[in-house]
Amino acid sequence: MGETAPLGIGMVGYSFMGAAHSQAWRTAPRFFDLPRSPRMTAVVGRDGARVAEAAERLGWESSETDWRALLERDDIDLVDICTPGDTHAEIAIAALEAGKHVLCEKPLANSVAEAERMTEAAERAAAAGIRSMVGFTYRRVPAVQLAQQLVAEGRIGSVHHVRVQYLQDWLVDPESPLTWRLDKEKAGSGALGDIGAHAVDLAQFITGEAVTRVSGLLQTFVTERPVSSASAGLSATAGEGRGPVTVDDAALFLARLSGGGVASFEATRFATGRKNAIRLEINGSRGSIAFDFEDMNVLHFFDGDDPAREGGFRRIVVTEPDHPYVAAWWPAGHGLGYEHGFTHQVVDLVGAIASGENPSPSFADGLAVQRVLDAVERSADAETWLDVA
């Protein structure tokens, strides 16, 4: 690999998502020939001692205790936002206006209004060559990329049915402590925004169609939880050592698609025994595809043009060099993991910045998902079908 111009990265937040993003920034230039060289310049956290320790552990050159410091630093070219949703709009808009590229974790914001402001800022910045991307990393799974390609090539024909489930169980225990993800002011919504956003984006990305109308149902199974030291900063007021859960535990909705098809979605953090199960099936007029993240290196494809005696779902192991992203990694049959989607995200983002192109998914894509989530929430409240704005 030849010498390339550095791209200074400043990341805000360093817990779960921050660690995943850090691994991606460290790894991408070691496996892919990038047109710019990411430099892990600074990480931001509110606690000076803890963020300094995180910088050392995760591979960052320095640390800051205020994200605004990144905007003043000439060695920061891109701001990576890995914080709760209530902070996304303020940080992203300020960074874009300061001339910094932005990568923002999903969901893009906590409300449609915030997402609209972010998208408008991104469009203004793009006119000046400043790029932005929202982090729907499951798009970067090679099998998901292959699914999108097959649908775009017409291999399954017209889309009739889409079914997406995102199943987790980390909240089944009613004594699990209250965290920011259970506080509507910080998280925006519960399972709907946290994991339902991924389900909506995958459906729209793979089919190339938009969700246009929804009928939603939201349910909270445990309405209050213990408050622990990890709950610090929650907006809810705790009493007697417990605080209210102000978001949904499960979200289910039916939908109509722009191409005339129908869809069903389920997102829950109460699917006992399911840790991170993302299941998707799309049935078309000529064939079907099916994917399960618990077997993430495999795509199932049914080709309706095959003769009946040879018919059936084909199990494609998506680890060949000509599959998306795979050539940079291991020999065929040696599967990839959860972290690789974040690395591929870095590869695509750096490539877009270097080529002067707007990366995908854009803030406008994030806004489109936010509008679906908003319609589902309003539909659930009204107990009726609603159009997506």
Kinemage of the C-alpha trace (Angstrom):
@kinemage 1
@onewidth
@group {chain A} dominant
@subgroup {mainchain}
@vectorlist {calphas} color= white
{ca met a 1} P 0.000 0.000 0.000
{ca gly a 2} L 1.272 3.462 -0.888
{ca glu a 3} L 1.230 6.555 1.296
{ca thr a 4} L -2.169 8.251 1.428
{ca ala a 5} L -3.377 11.489 2.983
{ca pro a 6} L -4.423 11.102 6.639
{ca leu a 7} L -8.034 11.407 7.748
{ca gly a 8} L -8.199 12.508 11.375
{ca ile a 9} L -11.025 10.851 13.310
{ca gly a 10} L -12.641 12.200 16.471
{ca met a 11} L -15.110 9.821 18.121
{ca val a 12} L -17.735 10.834 20.690
{ca gly a 13} L -18.624 7.995 23.082
{ca tyr a 14} L -16.576 4.898 23.889
{ca ser a 15} L -18.831 2.150 25.280
{ca phe a 16} L -20.429 -0.648 23.194
{ca met a 17} L -20.740 1.196 19.887
{ca gly a 18} L -17.563 3.172 20.514
{ca ala a 19} L -15.612 -0.039 20.957
{ca ala a 20} L -17.084 -1.498 17.765
{ca his a 21} L -16.261 1.661 15.797
{ca ser a 22} L -12.751 1.772 17.266
{ca gln a 23} L -12.093 -1.781 16.128
{ca ala a 24} L -13.252 -0.803 12.636
{ca trp a 25} L -11.032 2.287 12.408
{ca arg a 26} L -8.039 0.203 13.597
{ca thr a 27} L -8.700 -2.709 11.255
{ca ala a 28} L -9.914 -1.249 7.952
{ca pro a 29} L -6.566 0.164 6.742
{ca arg a 30} L -4.808 -3.096 7.610
{ca phe a 31} L -6.979 -5.250 5.346
{ca phe a 32} L -8.222 -2.823 2.681
{ca asp a 33} L -6.231 -0.488 0.422
{ca leu a 34} L -7.925 2.759 1.454
{ca pro a 35} L -7.543 6.048 -0.483
{ca arg a 36} L -7.181 7.959 2.825
{ca ser a 37} L -5.446 6.779 6.002
{ca pro a 38} L -7.747 6.953 9.059
{ca arg a 39} L -5.917 8.330 12.088
{ca met a 40} L -7.540 7.662 15.446
{ca thr a 41} L -6.853 11.155 16.734
{ca ala a 42} L -9.189 11.731 19.694
{ca val a 43} L -12.018 10.124 21.661
{ca val a 44} L -14.497 12.074 23.802
{ca gly a 45} L -16.174 11.187 27.095
{ca arg a 46} L -17.482 13.183 30.045
{ca asp a 47} L -15.281 11.516 32.689
{ca gly a 48} L -11.647 12.530 32.133
{ca ala a 49} L -10.065 9.514 33.806
{ca arg a 50} L -12.363 6.976 32.171
{ca val a 51} L -12.053 8.416 28.688
{ca ala a 52} L -8.255 8.559 29.006
{ca glu a 53} L -8.277 4.869 29.938
{ca ala a 54} L -10.579 4.115 27.001
{ca ala a 55} L -8.255 5.989 24.629
{ca glu a 56} L -5.339 3.828 25.750
{ca arg a 57} L -7.339 0.606 25.561
{ca leu a 58} L -9.052 1.255 22.224
{ca gly a 59} L -6.104 2.806 20.394
{ca trp a 60} L -6.853 6.543 20.327
{ca glu a 61} L -4.014 9.084 20.397
{ca ser a 62} L -5.710 11.511 22.798
{ca ser a 63} L -8.898 12.174 24.738
{ca glu a 64} L -11.242 15.101 25.347
{ca thr a 65} L -14.092 15.689 27.811
{ca asp a 66} L -16.162 17.976 25.546
{ca trp a 67} L -17.143 17.075 21.993
{ca arg a 68} L -16.941 20.742 21.022
{ca ala a 69} L -13.165 20.508 21.347
{ca leu a 70} L -13.145 18.292 18.238
{ca leu a 71} L -14.601 21.132 16.172
{ca glu a 72} L -11.693 23.409 17.112
{ca arg a 73} L -8.970 20.906 16.284
{ca asp a 74} L -7.325 21.118 12.870
{ca asp a 75} L -6.247 17.473 13.124
{ca ile a 76} L -9.877 16.264 13.170
{ca asp a 77} L -11.466 15.745 9.737
{ca leu a 78} L -14.370 13.491 10.707
{ca val a 79} L -16.593 13.257 13.790
{ca asp a 80} L -17.932 9.783 14.633
{ca ile a 81} L -21.022 9.968 16.888
{ca cys a 82} L -21.592 6.955 19.162
{ca thr a 83} L -23.775 8.585 21.825
{ca pro a 84} L -27.454 8.278 22.864
{ca gly a 85} L -29.966 9.577 20.347
{ca asp a 86} L -30.859 12.760 22.206
{ca thr a 87} L -27.383 14.172 21.425
{ca his a 88} L -27.144 13.242 17.735
{ca ala a 89} L -28.708 16.344 16.217
{ca glu a 90} L -26.694 18.888 18.196
{ca ile a 91} L -23.341 17.188 17.622
{ca ala a 92} L -23.899 16.296 13.960
{ca ile a 93} L -25.182 19.715 12.895
{ca ala a 94} L -22.389 21.533 14.718
{ca ala a 95} L -19.756 19.244 13.227
{ca leu a 96} L -21.078 19.644 9.687
{ca glu a 97} L -21.217 23.416 10.068
{ca ala a 98} L -17.606 23.313 11.302
{ca gly a 99} L -16.583 21.551 8.090
{ca lys a 100} L -16.174 18.067 9.566
{ca his a 101} L -17.401 14.908 7.869
{ca val a 102} L -19.849 12.987 10.093
{ca leu a 103} L -20.627 9.350 10.796
{ca cys a 104} L -23.671 9.065 13.075
{ca glu a 105} L -24.967 5.911 14.723
{ca lys a 106} L -28.558 4.862 14.145
{ca pro a 107} L -31.310 5.754 14.606
{ca leu a 108} L -30.383 9.107 13.105
{ca ala a 109} L -32.287 11.064 15.763
{ca asn a 110} L -35.035 10.808 18.362
{ca ser a 111} L -37.644 12.616 16.282
{ca val a 112} L -38.555 13.426 12.704
{ca ala a 113} L -37.970 17.130 13.362
{ca glu a 114} L -34.406 16.477 14.546
{ca ala a 115} L -33.738 14.142 11.614
{ca glu a 116} L -35.047 16.771 9.187
{ca arg a 117} L -32.697 19.399 10.616
{ca met a 118} L -29.792 16.979 10.378
{ca thr a 119} L -30.625 16.099 6.781
{ca glu a 120} L -30.890 19.765 5.821
{ca ala a 121} L -27.495 20.416 7.432
{ca ala a 122} L -26.031 17.424 5.591
{ca glu a 123} L -27.331 18.701 2.257
{ca arg a 124} L -25.841 22.155 2.874
{ca ala a 125} L -22.531 20.592 3.879
{ca ala a 126} L -22.465 18.296 0.838
{ca ala a 127} L -22.533 21.354 -1.414
{ca ala a 128} L -19.222 22.303 0.211
{ca gly a 129} L -17.751 18.803 -0.108
{ca ile a 130} L -18.496 17.680 3.460
{ca arg a 131} L -19.889 14.135 3.651
{ca ser a 132} L -22.185 12.390 6.112
{ca met a 133} L -23.400 8.840 6.736
{ca val a 134} L -25.752 7.088 9.162
{ca gly a 135} L -24.541 3.805 10.630
{ca phe a 136} L -26.865 1.031 9.483
{ca thr a 137} L -24.032 -1.503 9.566
{ca tyr a 138} L -26.099 -4.608 8.823
{ca arg a 139} L -26.201 -3.359 5.229
{ca arg a 140} L -22.501 -4.220 5.138
{ca val a 141} L -22.919 -7.946 5.838
{ca pro a 142} L -21.796 -9.691 2.606
{ca ala a 143} L -24.895 -11.924 2.521
{ca val a 144} L -27.165 -8.873 2.842
{ca gln a 145} L -25.271 -7.164 0.027
{ca leu a 146} L -25.732 -10.255 -2.128
{ca ala a 147} L -29.461 -10.303 -1.315
{ca gln a 148} L -29.766 -6.691 -2.446
{ca gln a 149} L -27.934 -7.474 -5.671
{ca leu a 150} L -30.178 -10.451 -6.468
{ca val a 151} L -33.328 -8.392 -5.924
{ca ala a 152} L -31.952 -5.487 -8.002
{ca glu a 153} L -31.107 -7.918 -10.815
{ca gly a 154} L -34.728 -9.103 -10.873
{ca arg a 155} L -33.889 -12.627 -9.731
{ca ile a 156} L -36.955 -12.840 -7.464
{ca gly a 157} L -39.235 -10.734 -9.671
{ca ser a 158} L -41.759 -8.345 -8.168
{ca val a 159} L -41.747 -8.180 -4.381
{ca his a 160} L -44.943 -9.562 -2.811
{ca his a 161} L -44.082 -10.270 0.823
{ca val a 162} L -41.403 -8.961 3.211
{ca arg a 163} L -41.014 -10.374 6.730
{ca val a 164} L -38.442 -9.014 9.146
{ca gln a 165} L -37.839 -9.946 12.777
{ca tyr a 166} L -35.225 -8.540 15.130
{ca leu a 167} L -35.276 -10.583 18.328
{ca gln a 168} L -33.299 -10.032 21.543
{ca asp a 169} L -33.885 -11.070 25.169
{ca trp a 170} L -31.635 -8.879 27.307
{ca leu a 171} L -34.571 -7.250 29.122
{ca val a 172} L -36.544 -10.391 30.027
{ca asp a 173} L -35.373 -10.240 33.658
{ca pro a 174} L -37.613 -7.638 35.363
{ca glu a 175} L -34.752 -6.851 37.752
{ca ser a 176} L -32.375 -5.773 34.984
{ca pro a 177} L -31.446 -2.182 35.847
{ca leu a 178} L -32.858 0.931 34.280
{ca thr a 179} L -30.521 2.332 31.603
{ca trp a 180} L -30.656 5.212 29.137
{ca arg a 181} L -32.076 2.879 26.477
{ca leu a 182} L -35.254 2.646 28.599
{ca asp a 183} L -35.656 6.421 28.910
{ca lys a 184} L -37.696 8.004 26.122
{ca glu a 185} L -36.019 11.402 26.477
{ca lys a 186} L -32.586 9.891 25.778
{ca ala a 187} L -33.460 6.966 23.484
{ca gly a 188} L -36.525 8.302 21.652
{ca ser a 189} L -38.190 4.899 21.741
{ca gly a 190} L -37.394 1.365 22.859
{ca ala a 191} L -37.201 -1.733 20.701
{ca leu a 192} L -38.859 0.255 17.908
{ca gly a 193} L -35.990 2.696 17.419
{ca asp a 194} L -33.123 0.651 18.829
{ca ile a 195} L -33.513 -2.466 16.692
{ca gly a 196} L -36.681 -1.833 14.666
{ca ala a 197} L -34.768 0.882 12.825
{ca his a 198} L -32.398 -1.784 11.494
{ca ala a 199} L -35.345 -3.935 10.369
{ca val a 200} L -36.918 -1.067 8.442
{ca asp a 201} L -33.637 -0.057 6.831
{ca leu a 202} L -32.840 -3.619 5.749
{ca ala a 203} L -36.269 -4.030 4.162
{ca gln a 204} L -36.022 -0.743 2.261
{ca phe a 205} L -32.376 -1.292 1.281
{ca ile a 206} L -32.766 -4.834 -0.042
{ca thr a 207} L -36.049 -4.283 -1.894
{ca gly a 208} L -35.318 -0.747 -3.094
{ca glu a 209} L -38.864 0.124 -2.039
{ca ala a 210} L -40.272 2.426 0.626
{ca val a 211} L -42.629 1.658 3.492
{ca thr a 212} L -45.658 3.854 2.739
{ca arg a 213} L -48.382 2.877 5.245
{ca val a 214} L -48.300 1.173 8.648
{ca ser a 215} L -50.431 -0.298 11.394
{ca gly a 216} L -48.482 -0.549 14.641
{ca leu a 217} L -48.632 -2.149 18.068
{ca leu a 218} L -46.265 -1.233 20.932
{ca gln a 219} L -46.049 -3.030 24.273
{ca thr a 220} L -44.146 -2.423 27.510
{ca phe a 221} L -44.038 -5.571 29.651
{ca val a 222} L -42.037 -4.245 32.627
{ca thr a 223} L -43.050 -0.709 33.575
{ca glu a 224} L -40.399 0.018 36.227
{ca arg a 225} L -36.907 -1.230 36.982
{ca pro a 226} L -34.196 -0.900 39.637
{ca val a 227} L -32.021 2.193 39.466
{ca ser a 228} L -28.291 1.490 39.724
{ca ser a 229} L -25.107 3.505 39.349
{ca ala a 230} L -25.257 2.646 35.644
{ca ser a 231} L -28.520 4.601 35.484
{ca ala a 232} L -26.781 7.911 36.179
{ca gly a 233} L -27.945 10.694 33.899
{ca leu a 234} L -31.433 9.312 33.294
{ca ser a 235} L -34.108 11.956 32.983
{ca ala a 236} L -36.633 9.835 34.900
{ca thr a 237} L -36.960 10.520 38.608
{ca ala a 238} L -36.465 7.363 40.640
{ca gly a 239} L -38.417 6.642 43.792
{ca glu a 240} L -37.762 3.890 46.338
{ca gly a 241} L -34.829 2.670 44.256
{ca arg a 242} L -36.864 2.070 41.115
{ca gly a 243} L -37.634 4.171 38.061
{ca pro a 244} L -40.238 4.091 35.283
{ca val a 245} L -39.620 2.511 31.887
{ca thr a 246} L -40.861 5.091 29.386
{ca val a 247} L -40.307 3.208 26.102
{ca asp a 248} L -41.680 0.120 24.394
{ca asp a 249} L -40.295 -3.351 25.062
{ca ala a 250} L -41.725 -4.762 21.819
{ca ala a 251} L -42.931 -3.309 18.529
{ca leu a 252} L -44.926 -5.062 15.824
{ca phe a 253} L -46.394 -3.557 12.680
{ca leu a 254} L -47.858 -4.339 9.296
{ca ala a 255} L -46.883 -2.239 6.299
{ca arg a 256} L -47.546 -1.544 2.663
{ca leu a 257} L -44.666 -1.006 0.255
{ca ser a 258} L -44.313 1.465 -2.583
{ca gly a 259} L -44.183 -1.347 -5.148
{ca gly a 260} L -47.501 -2.853 -4.069
{ca gly a 261} L -46.164 -5.524 -1.747
{ca val a 262} L -46.943 -6.046 1.934
{ca ala a 263} L -44.639 -6.436 4.917
{ca ser a 264} L -44.601 -7.429 8.573
{ca phe a 265} L -42.060 -6.298 11.166
{ca glu a 266} L -41.310 -7.415 14.708
{ca ala a 267} L -38.731 -5.926 17.062
{ca thr a 268} L -38.482 -7.095 20.644
{ca arg a 269} L -36.048 -7.261 23.536
{ca phe a 270} L -38.237 -9.907 25.223
{ca ala a 271} L -37.725 -12.902 22.902
{ca thr a 272} L -36.438 -15.295 25.556
{ca gly a 273} L -33.444 -17.237 24.259
{ca arg a 274} L -32.785 -14.965 21.266
{ca lys a 275} L -29.656 -12.847 21.641
{ca asn a 276} L -29.398 -11.012 18.314
{ca ala a 277} L -31.588 -12.800 15.801
{ca ile a 278} L -32.269 -10.779 12.656
{ca arg a 279} L -34.438 -12.803 10.314
{ca leu a 280} L -35.567 -11.621 6.911
{ca glu a 281} L -37.478 -13.293 4.092
{ca ile a 282} L -38.621 -11.721 0.841
{ca asn a 283} L -41.005 -13.544 -1.508
{ca gly a 284} L -41.282 -12.384 -5.099
{ca ser a 285} L -43.081 -13.392 -8.263
{ca arg a 286} L -40.060 -15.401 -9.495
{ca gly a 287} L -38.280 -16.441 -6.319
{ca ser a 288} L -37.414 -15.781 -2.693
{ca ile a 289} L -34.464 -14.928 -0.469
{ca ala a 290} L -34.044 -15.624 3.252
{ca phe a 291} L -31.393 -14.500 5.751
{ca asp a 292} L -30.772 -15.064 9.454
{ca phe a 293} L -28.001 -13.120 11.198
{ca glu a 294} L -27.404 -16.062 13.539
{ca asp a 295} L -26.037 -17.767 10.393
{ca met a 296} L -24.703 -14.563 8.889
{ca asn a 297} L -22.403 -16.037 6.239
{ca val a 298} L -25.279 -17.814 4.512
{ca leu a 299} L -28.026 -16.591 2.165
{ca his a 300} L -30.913 -18.843 1.140
{ca phe a 301} L -32.178 -18.288 -2.415
{ca phe a 302} L -35.113 -19.927 -4.184
{ca asp a 303} L -35.106 -19.578 -7.965
{ca gly a 304} L -38.619 -20.107 -9.284
{ca asp a 305} L -37.220 -20.559 -12.806
{ca asp a 306} L -35.576 -23.859 -11.836
{ca pro a 307} L -37.377 -27.013 -13.041
{ca ala a 308} L -39.701 -28.445 -10.412
{ca arg a 309} L -37.650 -31.600 -9.884
{ca glu a 310} L -34.641 -29.447 -8.906
{ca gly a 311} L -36.608 -26.839 -6.981
{ca gly a 312} L -35.872 -25.744 -3.448
{ca phe a 313} L -33.990 -23.141 -1.475
{ca arg a 314} L -30.308 -22.983 -2.384
{ca arg a 315} L -27.888 -22.467 0.523
{ca ile a 316} L -25.235 -19.977 -0.605
{ca val a 317} L -22.169 -19.712 1.637
{ca val a 318} L -21.236 -16.066 1.070
{ca thr a 319} L -17.469 -16.353 1.547
{ca glu a 320} L -16.152 -16.446 -2.023
{ca pro a 321} L -13.675 -13.776 -3.211
{ca asp a 322} L -16.236 -12.387 -5.663
{ca his a 323} L -18.803 -11.827 -2.913
{ca pro a 324} L -19.008 -8.254 -1.558
{ca tyr a 325} L -16.025 -7.262 0.655
{ca val a 326} L -14.848 -10.868 1.117
{ca ala a 327} L -11.709 -10.789 -1.062
{ca ala a 328} L -9.882 -8.683 1.544
{ca trp a 329} L -10.367 -11.251 4.288
{ca trp a 330} L -9.909 -15.025 4.583
{ca pro a 331} L -10.013 -18.038 2.213
{ca ala a 332} L -13.435 -19.274 1.097
{ca gly a 333} L -15.411 -20.934 3.863
{ca his a 334} L -13.729 -18.973 6.655
{ca gly a 335} L -16.645 -16.885 7.885
{ca leu a 336} L -16.845 -13.288 8.963
{ca gly a 337} L -18.404 -11.917 12.183
{ca tyr a 338} L -20.389 -9.065 13.686
{ca glu a 339} L -17.451 -6.659 13.749
{ca his a 340} L -16.786 -6.905 10.015
{ca gly a 341} L -19.876 -4.828 9.153
{ca phe a 342} L -18.346 -1.869 11.000
{ca thr a 343} L -15.063 -2.325 9.138
{ca his a 344} L -16.877 -2.381 5.798
{ca gln a 345} L -18.700 0.783 6.853
{ca val a 346} L -15.342 2.520 7.325
{ca val a 347} L -14.160 1.263 3.938
{ca asp a 348} L -17.203 2.648 2.130
{ca leu a 349} L -17.186 5.947 4.011
{ca val a 350} L -13.490 6.642 3.459
{ca gly a 351} L -13.862 5.717 -0.210
{ca ala a 352} L -16.767 8.120 -0.664
{ca ile a 353} L -14.921 10.964 1.060
{ca ala a 354} L -11.838 10.430 -1.081
{ca ser a 355} L -13.847 10.291 -4.324
{ca gly a 356} L -16.025 13.300 -3.458
{ca glu a 357} L -19.225 11.250 -3.479
{ca asn a 358} L -22.088 11.230 -0.999
{ca pro a 359} L -21.929 7.965 0.980
{ca ser a 360} L -24.837 5.634 1.595
{ca pro a 361} L -26.865 5.318 3.749
{ca ser a 362} L -27.218 9.075 3.826
{ca phe a 363} L -28.866 11.229 6.457
{ca ala a 364} L -31.817 11.332 4.048
{ca asp a 365} L -32.002 7.537 4.303
{ca gly a 366} L -31.917 7.854 8.076
{ca leu a 367} L -34.727 10.400 7.907
{ca ala a 368} L -36.798 7.993 5.789
{ca val a 369} L -36.457 5.343 8.506
{ca gln a 370} L -37.281 7.911 11.199
{ca arg a 371} L -40.525 8.773 9.398
{ca val a 372} L -41.538 5.108 9.407
{ca leu a 373} L -40.772 4.785 13.133
{ca asp a 374} L -42.767 7.924 13.842
{ca ala a 375} L -45.741 6.651 11.851
{ca val a 376} L -45.642 3.319 13.702
{ca glu a 377} L -45.636 5.071 17.075
{ca arg a 378} L -48.537 7.338 16.113
{ca ser a 379} L -50.423 4.414 14.597
{ca ala a 380} L -50.033 2.400 17.797
{ca asp a 381} L -51.362 5.324 19.849
{ca ala a 382} L -54.341 5.815 17.539
{ca glu a 383} L -54.904 2.091 16.886
{ca thr a 384} L -55.328 2.701 13.153
{ca trp a 385} L -53.503 2.570 9.824
{ca leu a 386} L -51.467 5.683 9.014
{ca asp a 387} L -49.553 6.905 5.962
{ca val a 388} L -45.830 7.466 6.359
{ca ala a 389} L -45.222 11.205 6.001
